[in-house]
Amino acid sequence: MPVGSGPGDHARRSQETGPNVNSEDRIREEWHNRASKKWPPQKFPPGPKRLPIIGNLLDMPKKDAPIEFTKWKQEYGNIVGLKVLGQPIVILNSKDAISNLLTKRSAIYSNRPRMEVLNTWAKWDWVLTFMGSSEEMHRQRRLMNLCLNPSATRTYYQTIRNQTLDFCQRLLKAPERHGSLVHWHAGANIMMLTYGYKMAETNDKWVSMIDILRDEGLKLEAAGSHPADVFPWLGNLPAWMFGSSFAKSMARMASTMDAILVEPYLESVRRHEHGLSGATMVSKLLDATREENGNIPHERSIQAVTGTTYLAGSDTSAISLDTFFLAMMVYPDIQRRAQQVLDKYLGRERLPQFSDRESLPYIEALIMEVLRWRPASPLAVPHQSTQDDIYEGYFIPAGTRIFPNSWACLFNEEDYPEPLVFRPERFMAGDTLKKTCLDPRDFVFGYGRRKCPGRHLADATLWITVATLLTLFTITKPIDKNGKEIEPDLEIIFGPSAIDTKPYRCHIAARVAGAEALLKGEREASVVDFCEC
Ligand code: HEM
């Protein structure tokens, strides 16, 4: 493509000649520019034509938003601007735009849109994910970093591996339950690391509470779509003004959220005080923050940080594991290559340890491809700007809602040729990892000051789980009663913040002789560092 004729240039020209911006908006912007002495006039980024009052309300995709936003890239460029009922929205469709704004200018792009309904009435205002840029947000990020930074994560390795061995033992006994076991493993691992709590596979008391939140949340449809999320002043009204069932639902969410933050924390503190817990996140935070007189300052923040890990980390981790199972069924040659690499290194005599990681570059490439091929949160979580800004000649007003389109980056042909194909080899140069590959982990875990604090833990869990599963099992498509393979449905369901997978079945068979004894032996040899109660 000749220099100067890329899609962004087309979009800029369109903006200059005006086909995409209606004249009323243009006059209003010009008036705003003159009134605020911004001259020469600053242009809002180009985007679909706006209607009076509602603006782009009807243009917002009802489904498959990341894919629709990526299509807009062809028409409007890497920075797409919309206004919905006066709320400015900017979609960032390239790695440079995302990095230049959300990372390099993170001081002004790290706020979150306020979710009036969740924050005000459902009392989710302690949950970091939805918290605006504030002292409390910085405190919680610091606490998260204290117990989830790379070296803190290494102290959990033993426990993560034990959890993975337990998962594989259950899978070996009941492969048909693999769907629910994947979710159990993702959640149980986090609950064990956070609180030292052993989560039950069914009817677990804490998971039932989280299910209440989820069910009540689903009744709200998409978070952010309630009138109070559009007109925040409505948040000053009592919840019953929106109907008694809404008020009851809000009260139920608020009390459940409070119990989720407080009760498992108190149980964990009791275990810690009796010397019954090992290196949990709770114990790390208590030990690191306790003052000489025994006081724990900001205890509520510690409760909130630990109470958020399951909410933020279990579904996203389960999605990545589901992606692994789907990919292995659909790409058997890749599964075979990974198994050969593992067999050559481990000799089929033992199971992987974290210390093997650096010696297994193909498994590393496979992990990167799992995260790229079906990114769990393809639009991350929306950021919001706190100051007027100008980028590439475009004016981005304070309060703009920013959607980083990770999907557009991870499915960009130039960086990842044939992006729809699952191909770990794209990260390999012969038998080693490419030195200069664009690591999908730089996208899938979000950006700047709001980047996922659980990313090292998520990455470590995914690695040991995938390496152990491939060593022990072969995953294939199930066979129907006529002897034909059942193809999995690869359709992605795009939710408001994360993707979902269509229900699928797979056939899981042990591939090493004495898998049960091997698992049992390695599990028994591993130090049990928690009171498993
Ligand atoms: C494969 C698994 C995971 C993926 C793909 C993932 C992805 C993400 C993404 C995209 C964000 C939004 C970042 C942004 O706004 O720019 C995020 C935020 C967050 N994640 Fe994760 N995550 C995963 C696992 C975890 C785990 C295991 C934990 C905790 C132990 C966790 C805790 C959080 C928290 C607390 C936030 C909110 C951060 C904030 O708003 O400042 N995540 N994650």
Boltz pocket constraint, residues with backbone or C-beta under 6 A from the ligand:
constraints:
  - pocket:
      binder: B
      contacts: [[A, 128], [A, 129], [A, 130], [A, 131], [A, 141], [A, 190], [A, 308], [A, 309], [A, 310], [A, 312], [A, 313], [A, 314], [A, 316], [A, 317], [A, 320], [A, 376], [A, 377], [A, 380], [A, 381], [A, 382], [A, 383], [A, 443], [A, 444], [A, 445], [A, 446], [A, 447], [A, 448], [A, 449], [A, 450], [A, 451], [A, 452], [A, 453], [A, 454], [A, 455], [A, 457], [A, 458], [A, 459]]
      max_distance: 6.0
